[in-house]
Amino acid sequence: MSMTRSFSNWLKYRETVTELGRMSNRELHDLGIDRQDIRRVARKASF
């Protein structure tokens, strides 16, 4: 995988973690996500 693509994936991951981290527990629950699953969900969405 190229450096550009790897960096782009990492940026998407960090952006997703940040956005989900700003949500309340209620908002996350509505999406079916537990707070401890944020990193897993972000990883799955970005790679």
mmCIF file of the N, C-alpha and C atoms, coordinates in Angstrom:
data_MODEL
# 
_entry.id   MODEL 
# 
loop_
_atom_site.group_PDB 
_atom_site.id 
_atom_site.type_symbol 
_atom_site.label_atom_id 
_atom_site.label_alt_id 
_atom_site.label_comp_id 
_atom_site.label_asym_id 
_atom_site.label_entity_id 
_atom_site.label_seq_id 
_atom_site.pdbx_PDB_ins_code 
_atom_site.Cartn_x 
_atom_site.Cartn_y 
_atom_site.Cartn_z 
_atom_site.occupancy 
_atom_site.B_iso_or_equiv 
_atom_site.pdbx_formal_charge 
_atom_site.auth_seq_id 
_atom_site.auth_comp_id 
_atom_site.auth_asym_id 
_atom_site.auth_atom_id 
_atom_site.pdbx_PDB_model_num 
ATOM 1   N N  . MET A 1 1  ? 0.851   -1.167 0.000  1.00 0.00 ? 1  MET A N  1 
ATOM 2   C CA . MET A 1 1  ? 0.000   0.000  0.000  1.00 0.00 ? 1  MET A CA 1 
ATOM 3   C C  . MET A 1 1  ? 0.904   1.240  0.000  1.00 0.00 ? 1  MET A C  1 
ATOM 4   N N  . SER A 1 2  ? 0.523   2.227  -0.759 1.00 0.00 ? 2  SER A N  1 
ATOM 5   C CA . SER A 1 2  ? 1.363   3.423  -0.860 1.00 0.00 ? 2  SER A CA 1 
ATOM 6   C C  . SER A 1 2  ? 1.277   4.267  0.411  1.00 0.00 ? 2  SER A C  1 
ATOM 7   N N  . MET A 1 3  ? 2.276   5.085  0.593  1.00 0.00 ? 3  MET A N  1 
ATOM 8   C CA . MET A 1 3  ? 2.321   5.971  1.770  1.00 0.00 ? 3  MET A CA 1 
ATOM 9   C C  . MET A 1 3  ? 1.123   6.920  1.769  1.00 0.00 ? 3  MET A C  1 
ATOM 10  N N  . THR A 1 4  ? 0.761   7.426  0.610  1.00 0.00 ? 4  THR A N  1 
ATOM 11  C CA . THR A 1 4  ? -0.359  8.367  0.507  1.00 0.00 ? 4  THR A CA 1 
ATOM 12  C C  . THR A 1 4  ? -1.658  7.704  0.926  1.00 0.00 ? 4  THR A C  1 
ATOM 13  N N  . ARG A 1 5  ? -1.848  6.488  0.443  1.00 0.00 ? 5  ARG A N  1 
ATOM 14  C CA . ARG A 1 5  ? -3.075  5.765  0.794  1.00 0.00 ? 5  ARG A CA 1 
ATOM 15  C C  . ARG A 1 5  ? -3.105  5.413  2.282  1.00 0.00 ? 5  ARG A C  1 
ATOM 16  N N  . SER A 1 6  ? -1.982  4.990  2.816  1.00 0.00 ? 6  SER A N  1 
ATOM 17  C CA . SER A 1 6  ? -1.899  4.668  4.242  1.00 0.00 ? 6  SER A CA 1 
ATOM 18  C C  . SER A 1 6  ? -2.204  5.900  5.092  1.00 0.00 ? 6  SER A C  1 
ATOM 19  N N  . PHE A 1 7  ? -1.639  7.021  4.708  1.00 0.00 ? 7  PHE A N  1 
ATOM 20  C CA . PHE A 1 7  ? -1.873  8.252  5.451  1.00 0.00 ? 7  PHE A CA 1 
ATOM 21  C C  . PHE A 1 7  ? -3.335  8.670  5.352  1.00 0.00 ? 7  PHE A C  1 
ATOM 22  N N  . SER A 1 8  ? -3.914  8.523  4.169  1.00 0.00 ? 8  SER A N  1 
ATOM 23  C CA . SER A 1 8  ? -5.330  8.856  3.977  1.00 0.00 ? 8  SER A CA 1 
ATOM 24  C C  . SER A 1 8  ? -6.217  7.977  4.855  1.00 0.00 ? 8  SER A C  1 
ATOM 25  N N  . ASN A 1 9  ? -5.918  6.688  4.914  1.00 0.00 ? 9  ASN A N  1 
ATOM 26  C CA . ASN A 1 9  ? -6.684  5.773  5.767  1.00 0.00 ? 9  ASN A CA 1 
ATOM 27  C C  . ASN A 1 9  ? -6.544  6.149  7.234  1.00 0.00 ? 9  ASN A C  1 
ATOM 28  N N  . TRP A 1 10 ? -5.336  6.498  7.642  1.00 0.00 ? 10 TRP A N  1 
ATOM 29  C CA . TRP A 1 10 ? -5.109  6.893  9.029  1.00 0.00 ? 10 TRP A CA 1 
ATOM 30  C C  . TRP A 1 10 ? -5.901  8.159  9.364  1.00 0.00 ? 10 TRP A C  1 
ATOM 31  N N  . LEU A 1 11 ? -5.923  9.127  8.439  1.00 0.00 ? 11 LEU A N  1 
ATOM 32  C CA . LEU A 1 11 ? -6.697  10.361 8.667  1.00 0.00 ? 11 LEU A CA 1 
ATOM 33  C C  . LEU A 1 11 ? -8.185  10.054 8.811  1.00 0.00 ? 11 LEU A C  1 
ATOM 34  N N  . LYS A 1 12 ? -8.708  9.170  7.964  1.00 0.00 ? 12 LYS A N  1 
ATOM 35  C CA . LYS A 1 12 ? -10.123 8.777  8.063  1.00 0.00 ? 12 LYS A CA 1 
ATOM 36  C C  . LYS A 1 12 ? -10.400 8.114  9.403  1.00 0.00 ? 12 LYS A C  1 
ATOM 37  N N  . TYR A 1 13 ? -9.477  7.267  9.840  1.00 0.00 ? 13 TYR A N  1 
ATOM 38  C CA . TYR A 1 13 ? -9.616  6.597  11.131 1.00 0.00 ? 13 TYR A CA 1 
ATOM 39  C C  . TYR A 1 13 ? -9.682  7.618  12.262 1.00 0.00 ? 13 TYR A C  1 
ATOM 40  N N  . ARG A 1 14 ? -8.727  8.549  12.300 1.00 0.00 ? 14 ARG A N  1 
ATOM 41  C CA . ARG A 1 14 ? -8.670  9.563  13.361 1.00 0.00 ? 14 ARG A CA 1 
ATOM 42  C C  . ARG A 1 14 ? -9.916  10.453 13.331 1.00 0.00 ? 14 ARG A C  1 
ATOM 43  N N  . GLU A 1 15 ? -10.356 10.824 12.152 1.00 0.00 ? 15 GLU A N  1 
ATOM 44  C CA . GLU A 1 15 ? -11.550 11.660 12.010 1.00 0.00 ? 15 GLU A CA 1 
ATOM 45  C C  . GLU A 1 15 ? -12.785 10.931 12.546 1.00 0.00 ? 15 GLU A C  1 
ATOM 46  N N  . THR A 1 16 ? -12.898 9.659  12.227 1.00 0.00 ? 16 THR A N  1 
ATOM 47  C CA . THR A 1 16 ? -14.039 8.866  12.695 1.00 0.00 ? 16 THR A CA 1 
ATOM 48  C C  . THR A 1 16 ? -14.008 8.700  14.207 1.00 0.00 ? 16 THR A C  1 
ATOM 49  N N  . VAL A 1 17 ? -12.835 8.409  14.767 1.00 0.00 ? 17 VAL A N  1 
ATOM 50  C CA . VAL A 1 17 ? -12.702 8.278  16.218 1.00 0.00 ? 17 VAL A CA 1 
ATOM 51  C C  . VAL A 1 17 ? -13.091 9.593  16.894 1.00 0.00 ? 17 VAL A C  1 
ATOM 52  N N  . THR A 1 18 ? -12.635 10.697 16.354 1.00 0.00 ? 18 THR A N  1 
ATOM 53  C CA . THR A 1 18 ? -12.942 12.006 16.935 1.00 0.00 ? 18 THR A CA 1 
ATOM 54  C C  . THR A 1 18 ? -14.438 12.294 16.882 1.00 0.00 ? 18 THR A C  1 
ATOM 55  N N  . GLU A 1 19 ? -15.051 12.072 15.727 1.00 0.00 ? 19 GLU A N  1 
ATOM 56  C CA . GLU A 1 19 ? -16.490 12.341 15.581 1.00 0.00 ? 19 GLU A CA 1 
ATOM 57  C C  . GLU A 1 19 ? -17.327 11.466 16.512 1.00 0.00 ? 19 GLU A C  1 
ATOM 58  N N  . LEU A 1 20 ? -17.013 10.177 16.548 1.00 0.00 ? 20 LEU A N  1 
ATOM 59  C CA . LEU A 1 20 ? -17.769 9.282  17.424 1.00 0.00 ? 20 LEU A CA 1 
ATOM 60  C C  . LEU A 1 20 ? -17.506 9.602  18.889 1.00 0.00 ? 20 LEU A C  1 
ATOM 61  N N  . GLY A 1 21 ? -16.298 9.992  19.209 1.00 0.00 ? 21 GLY A N  1 
ATOM 62  C CA . GLY A 1 21 ? -15.948 10.335 20.582 1.00 0.00 ? 21 GLY A CA 1 
ATOM 63  C C  . GLY A 1 21 ? -16.689 11.553 21.099 1.00 0.00 ? 21 GLY A C  1 
ATOM 64  N N  . ARG A 1 22 ? -17.079 12.427 20.205 1.00 0.00 ? 22 ARG A N  1 
ATOM 65  C CA . ARG A 1 22 ? -17.829 13.631 20.599 1.00 0.00 ? 22 ARG A CA 1 
ATOM 66  C C  . ARG A 1 22 ? -19.305 13.357 20.850 1.00 0.00 ? 22 ARG A C  1 
ATOM 67  N N  . MET A 1 23 ? -19.778 12.207 20.399 1.00 0.00 ? 23 MET A N  1 
ATOM 68  C CA . MET A 1 23 ? -21.193 11.872 20.574 1.00 0.00 ? 23 MET A CA 1 
ATOM 69  C C  . MET A 1 23 ? -21.472 11.448 22.008 1.00 0.00 ? 23 MET A C  1 
ATOM 70  N N  . SER A 1 24 ? -22.705 11.670 22.418 1.00 0.00 ? 24 SER A N  1 
ATOM 71  C CA . SER A 1 24 ? -23.120 11.223 23.748 1.00 0.00 ? 24 SER A CA 1 
ATOM 72  C C  . SER A 1 24 ? -23.345 9.714  23.716 1.00 0.00 ? 24 SER A C  1 
ATOM 73  N N  . ASN A 1 25 ? -23.408 9.125  24.894 1.00 0.00 ? 25 ASN A N  1 
ATOM 74  C CA . ASN A 1 25 ? -23.682 7.693  24.976 1.00 0.00 ? 25 ASN A CA 1 
ATOM 75  C C  . ASN A 1 25 ? -25.027 7.362  24.347 1.00 0.00 ? 25 ASN A C  1 
ATOM 76  N N  . ARG A 1 26 ? -25.981 8.252  24.501 1.00 0.00 ? 26 ARG A N  1 
ATOM 77  C CA . ARG A 1 26 ? -27.316 8.038  23.920 1.00 0.00 ? 26 ARG A CA 1 
ATOM 78  C C  . ARG A 1 26 ? -27.250 8.013  22.392 1.00 0.00 ? 26 ARG A C  1 
ATOM 79  N N  . GLU A 1 27 ? -26.500 8.966  21.803 1.00 0.00 ? 27 GLU A N  1 
ATOM 80  C CA . GLU A 1 27 ? -26.362 9.007  20.349 1.00 0.00 ? 27 GLU A CA 1 
ATOM 81  C C  . GLU A 1 27 ? -25.662 7.750  19.836 1.00 0.00 ? 27 GLU A C  1 
ATOM 82  N N  . LEU A 1 28 ? -24.616 7.329  20.541 1.00 0.00 ? 28 LEU A N  1 
ATOM 83  C CA . LEU A 1 28 ? -23.913 6.115  20.149 1.00 0.00 ? 28 LEU A CA 1 
ATOM 84  C C  . LEU A 1 28 ? -24.835 4.900  20.247 1.00 0.00 ? 28 LEU A C  1 
ATOM 85  N N  . HIS A 1 29 ? -25.611 4.847  21.321 1.00 0.00 ? 29 HIS A N  1 
ATOM 86  C CA . HIS A 1 29 ? -26.551 3.749  21.500 1.00 0.00 ? 29 HIS A CA 1 
ATOM 87  C C  . HIS A 1 29 ? -27.559 3.702  20.347 1.00 0.00 ? 29 HIS A C  1 
ATOM 88  N N  . ASP A 1 30 ? -28.027 4.873  19.923 1.00 0.00 ? 30 ASP A N  1 
ATOM 89  C CA . ASP A 1 30 ? -28.966 4.932  18.803 1.00 0.00 ? 30 ASP A CA 1 
ATOM 90  C C  . ASP A 1 30 ? -28.359 4.366  17.521 1.00 0.00 ? 30 ASP A C  1 
ATOM 91  N N  . LEU A 1 31 ? -27.035 4.479  17.395 1.00 0.00 ? 31 LEU A N  1 
ATOM 92  C CA . LEU A 1 31 ? -26.334 3.934  16.231 1.00 0.00 ? 31 LEU A CA 1 
ATOM 93  C C  . LEU A 1 31 ? -25.929 2.476  16.423 1.00 0.00 ? 31 LEU A C  1 
ATOM 94  N N  . GLY A 1 32 ? -26.157 1.956  17.628 1.00 0.00 ? 32 GLY A N  1 
ATOM 95  C CA . GLY A 1 32 ? -25.790 0.574  17.925 1.00 0.00 ? 32 GLY A CA 1 
ATOM 96  C C  . GLY A 1 32 ? -24.318 0.397  18.235 1.00 0.00 ? 32 GLY A C  1 
ATOM 97  N N  . ILE A 1 33 ? -23.681 1.473  18.748 1.00 0.00 ? 33 ILE A N  1 
ATOM 98  C CA . ILE A 1 33 ? -22.253 1.442  19.053 1.00 0.00 ? 33 ILE A CA 1 
ATOM 99  C C  . ILE A 1 33 ? -22.052 1.686  20.544 1.00 0.00 ? 33 ILE A C  1 
ATOM 100 N N  . ASP A 1 34 ? -21.222 0.873  21.176 1.00 0.00 ? 34 ASP A N  1 
ATOM 101 C CA . ASP A 1 34 ? -20.819 1.120  22.556 1.00 0.00 ? 34 ASP A CA 1 
ATOM 102 C C  . ASP A 1 34 ? -19.557 1.965  22.532 1.00 0.00 ? 34 ASP A C  1 
ATOM 103 N N  . ARG A 1 35 ? -19.365 2.776  23.560 1.00 0.00 ? 35 ARG A N  1 
ATOM 104 C CA . ARG A 1 35 ? -18.204 3.666  23.601 1.00 0.00 ? 35 ARG A CA 1 
ATOM 105 C C  . ARG A 1 35 ? -16.884 2.893  23.456 1.00 0.00 ? 35 ARG A C  1 
ATOM 106 N N  . GLN A 1 36 ? -16.799 1.705  24.048 1.00 0.00 ? 36 GLN A N  1 
ATOM 107 C CA . GLN A 1 36 ? -15.552 0.948  23.962 1.00 0.00 ? 36 GLN A CA 1 
ATOM 108 C C  . GLN A 1 36 ? -15.322 0.373  22.566 1.00 0.00 ? 36 GLN A C  1 
ATOM 109 N N  . ASP A 1 37 ? -16.318 0.419  21.691 1.00 0.00 ? 37 ASP A N  1 
ATOM 110 C CA . ASP A 1 37 ? -16.190 -0.106 20.328 1.00 0.00 ? 37 ASP A CA 1 
ATOM 111 C C  . ASP A 1 37 ? -15.811 0.953  19.300 1.00 0.00 ? 37 ASP A C  1 
ATOM 112 N N  . ILE A 1 38 ? -15.630 2.188  19.728 1.00 0.00 ? 38 ILE A N  1 
ATOM 113 C CA . ILE A 1 38 ? -15.374 3.280  18.780 1.00 0.00 ? 38 ILE A CA 1 
ATOM 114 C C  . ILE A 1 38 ? -14.157 2.993  17.901 1.00 0.00 ? 38 ILE A C  1 
ATOM 115 N N  . ARG A 1 39 ? -13.059 2.589  18.492 1.00 0.00 ? 39 ARG A N  1 
ATOM 116 C CA . ARG A 1 39 ? -11.841 2.344  17.698 1.00 0.00 ? 39 ARG A CA 1 
ATOM 117 C C  . ARG A 1 39 ? -12.032 1.210  16.703 1.00 0.00 ? 39 ARG A C  1 
ATOM 118 N N  . ARG A 1 40 ? -12.738 0.165  17.124 1.00 0.00 ? 40 ARG A N  1 
ATOM 119 C CA . ARG A 1 40 ? -12.989 -0.964 16.214 1.00 0.00 ? 40 ARG A CA 1 
ATOM 120 C C  . ARG A 1 40 ? -13.852 -0.534 15.037 1.00 0.00 ? 40 ARG A C  1 
ATOM 121 N N  . VAL A 1 41 ? -14.899 0.233  15.325 1.00 0.00 ? 41 VAL A N  1 
ATOM 122 C CA . VAL A 1 41 ? -15.793 0.708  14.271 1.00 0.00 ? 41 VAL A CA 1 
ATOM 123 C C  . VAL A 1 41 ? -15.029 1.635  13.313 1.00 0.00 ? 41 VAL A C  1 
ATOM 124 N N  . ALA A 1 42 ? -14.206 2.521  13.861 1.00 0.00 ? 42 ALA A N  1 
ATOM 125 C CA . ALA A 1 42 ? -13.432 3.447  13.040 1.00 0.00 ? 42 ALA A CA 1 
ATOM 126 C C  . ALA A 1 42 ? -12.437 2.685  12.166 1.00 0.00 ? 42 ALA A C  1 
ATOM 127 N N  . ARG A 1 43 ? -11.793 1.678  12.733 1.00 0.00 ? 43 ARG A N  1 
ATOM 128 C CA . ARG A 1 43 ? -10.824 0.881  11.967 1.00 0.00 ? 43 ARG A CA 1 
ATOM 129 C C  . ARG A 1 43 ? -11.513 0.189  10.809 1.00 0.00 ? 43 ARG A C  1 
ATOM 130 N N  . LYS A 1 44 ? -12.681 -0.387 11.094 1.00 0.00 ? 44 LYS A N  1 
ATOM 131 C CA . LYS A 1 44 ? -13.432 -1.096 10.061 1.00 0.00 ? 44 LYS A CA 1 
ATOM 132 C C  . LYS A 1 44 ? -13.894 -0.143 8.957  1.00 0.00 ? 44 LYS A C  1 
ATOM 133 N N  . ALA A 1 45 ? -14.250 1.076  9.330  1.00 0.00 ? 45 ALA A N  1 
ATOM 134 C CA . ALA A 1 45 ? -14.749 2.053  8.360  1.00 0.00 ? 45 ALA A CA 1 
ATOM 135 C C  . ALA A 1 45 ? -13.639 2.658  7.503  1.00 0.00 ? 45 ALA A C  1 
ATOM 136 N N  . SER A 1 46 ? -12.415 2.648  7.996  1.00 0.00 ? 46 SER A N  1 
ATOM 137 C CA . SER A 1 46 ? -11.362 3.374  7.278  1.00 0.00 ? 46 SER A CA 1 
ATOM 138 C C  . SER A 1 46 ? -10.372 2.484  6.531  1.00 0.00 ? 46 SER A C  1 
ATOM 139 N N  . PHE A 1 47 ? -10.356 1.184  6.800  1.00 0.00 ? 47 PHE A N  1 
ATOM 140 C CA . PHE A 1 47 ? -9.388  0.313  6.112  1.00 0.00 ? 47 PHE A CA 1 
ATOM 141 C C  . PHE A 1 47 ? -10.052 -0.726 5.282  1.00 0.00 ? 47 PHE A C  1 
# 
